[in-house]
Every structure is written in structure tokens, then in C-alpha cells.
């Protein structure tokens, strides 16, 4: 309880976070989810690392791994290029991203996709990421939304 109160006090008295998106920055982030319904359990894990080549342009790699109950895992390795629309000092940075990739668990199907969303900085160097995505791999198209966490250094 005391630790929770201390953490809350630090968050509320910390300096107002500002967008930390600039050239030379490394972003380490991703998302994970677990879903269990009657007869179906699904685990999804999607780590990513990116590098900012300018204040707005980022490129990197993302692994998207999905494991369904009683099935083999399904993984896709994506390269990504993202454009960030944030202005200096903003706490929210919208972005659009293109994702070419390849399946790493099937017969090397090509994958294509895109994401669009925003990074919301809650601390300097830390952001929550929310986005919508569309991915096509082989004969399967996936549309969805996700949230994750990123740290910047």
C-alpha cells in the first residue's frame, strides 16, 4: 500500500511529459494479450524495436506471434516504416506505419499490413501506444486494435 502511494505521488508530481520523438532515438515496445473463452485460449506476443532516422521517420522490426489452443504457433516477422505527426512539446504523437514481412512458421508466405494510432507519453521516455491494424498473410486477413507500452532511449 505504501509503495502504491509513493508511486502515485511520484507520477502526480513529476514534470509534465512531452513527446520524446527525435532523431537518434531508439524505441523498445510492444504488446501482449491473453484471451480465454469456452474451448479457445489465444496468446499473442508482439515485441518491436525501432530507430528514429529523423524527428518524424522511424524504421524497425516487429515480431507478431500468435498461439491458439491445440494449434501450432503462428509467427510473422515484419519490417516497419513509420511517420510521426507530433509537434514539439506534444504529449500525444499520432503515427502511420507500413509493414511488409514474412511468415516464420508457415511456408514463408509474404505478409503486408499497416497500423495507425498514437503514442501517449505518460512520463518522459515512456508512452502508451494505441493503434488499429490490418494484416494480410497468405490467404488470411486480420483487422484489429491493440494497446501496448514503449520506452525510449
C-alpha positions in Angstrom: 0.0 0.0 0.0 2.8 2.4 0.9 4.6 1.6 -2.3 1.4 2.3 -4.3 1.0 5.7 -2.6 4.6 6.5 -3.3 4.3 5.6 -6.9 1.2 7.7 -7.3 2.9 10.7 -5.6 5.8 10.4 -8.0 3.6 10.3 -11.0 1.5 13.3 -10.0 4.4 15.5 -9.0 6.7 14.5 -11.9 7.4 17.0 -14.7 4.7 17.2 -17.4 5.8 14.6 -20.0 6.5 15.8 -23.5 6.8 13.9 -26.8 10.2 12.3 -26.8 10.3 11.6 -30.5 13.5 12.9 -32.2 16.4 11.8 -34.4 18.7 9.1 -33.0 16.1 7.8 -30.6 15.6 4.0 -30.0 12.1 2.8 -29.2 11.6 -0.5 -27.5 8.0 -1.6 -27.2 5.3 -4.0 -28.0 2.1 -5.5 -26.8 0.8 -8.8 -25.4 -2.6 -10.3 -24.9 -4.2 -13.4 -23.5 -7.8 -14.4 -24.2 -9.7 -17.4 -23.0 -13.3 -18.3 -23.8 -15.1 -21.6 -23.8 -13.0 -24.0 -25.8 -10.5 -21.5 -27.0 -7.4 -19.9 -25.5 -5.3 -17.5 -27.5 -1.9 -15.9 -26.6 -0.4 -13.1 -28.6 3.0 -11.5 -28.2 4.3 -8.7 -30.4 7.7 -7.1 -29.4 9.2 -4.4 -31.5 12.3 -2.2 -31.8 12.7 0.9 -33.9 15.2 3.7 -34.6 14.3 7.3 -35.5 16.2 8.4 -38.6 14.7 11.9 -38.2 12.3 13.6 -35.9 9.4 12.0 -37.8 10.7 8.9 -39.6 11.2 5.6 -37.7 12.2 2.2 -39.1 12.4 -1.1 -37.3 11.4 -4.7 -36.8 8.4 -6.4 -35.1 7.6 -10.0 -34.3 3.9 -10.9 -34.2 3.4 -14.3 -32.6 0.0 -15.9 -32.1 -0.6 -19.2 -30.3 -4.1 -20.8 -30.3 -5.1 -23.7 -28.1 -4.4 -27.1 -29.7 -2.7 -25.5 -32.7 0.9 -24.7 -33.7 2.1 -21.2 -33.1 1.9 -18.7 -36.0 4.7 -16.1 -36.3 5.3 -13.2 -38.7 8.4 -11.1 -38.8 7.7 -7.5 -40.0 9.9 -4.7 -41.1 8.2 -1.3 -40.5 8.5 2.3 -41.6 6.5 4.8 -39.6 5.8 8.5 -39.9 5.0 10.5 -36.8 2.9 13.7 -36.9 3.7 15.1 -33.4 4.7 18.6 -32.8 7.4 19.6 -30.3 6.2 19.5 -26.7 3.1 17.5 -27.5 2.2 14.6 -25.2 0.3 12.7 -27.9 2.1 11.7 -31.2 -0.1 10.2 -34.0 1.6 7.9 -36.4 1.0 5.9 -39.6 3.1 2.7 -40.3 3.6 0.3 -43.3 4.5 -3.3 -42.6 6.0 -5.7 -45.1 7.0 -9.1 -43.7 7.2 -12.8 -44.0 5.8 -15.7 -42.1 8.4 -17.5 -40.0 6.3 -20.5 -39.0 4.5 -21.4 -42.3 5.7 -21.9 -45.8 7.3 -18.4 -45.9 4.1 -16.6 -47.0 4.6 -12.9 -47.6 2.8 -10.5 -45.3 1.7 -7.0 -45.7 -0.1 -4.6 -43.4 -0.3 -1.2 -41.8 -1.1 0.4 -38.5 -2.2 3.8 -37.4 -2.6 5.2 -34.0 -1.0 7.4 -31.3 1.7 7.3 -28.7 0.6 9.0 -25.5 3.5 10.0 -23.3 2.8 9.5 -19.6 6.4 10.0 -18.4 9.4 11.4 -20.2 10.7 8.3 -22.1 7.6 6.2 -21.6 4.4 6.0 -23.7 1.2 4.1 -24.0 0.6 3.1 -27.7 -2.9 2.5 -29.1 -3.5 1.6 -32.8 -5.6 -0.1 -35.3 -4.1 -2.5 -37.7 -4.7 -4.5 -40.9 -2.5 -7.5 -41.8 -2.7 -9.9 -44.8 -0.6 -13.1 -44.7 -1.2 -15.7 -47.4 -5.0 -16.2 -47.6 -5.8 -14.7 -44.1 -6.6 -11.0 -43.4 -6.6 -9.8 -39.8 -8.1 -6.5 -38.7 -8.0 -5.3 -35.1 -6.9 -2.8 -32.4 -4.3 -3.1 -29.8 -2.6 -1.2 -27.0 1.0 -1.5 -25.7 3.8 0.2 -23.9 7.0 1.7 -25.3 10.2 3.0 -23.7 12.5 5.4 -25.5 16.3 5.8 -25.0 
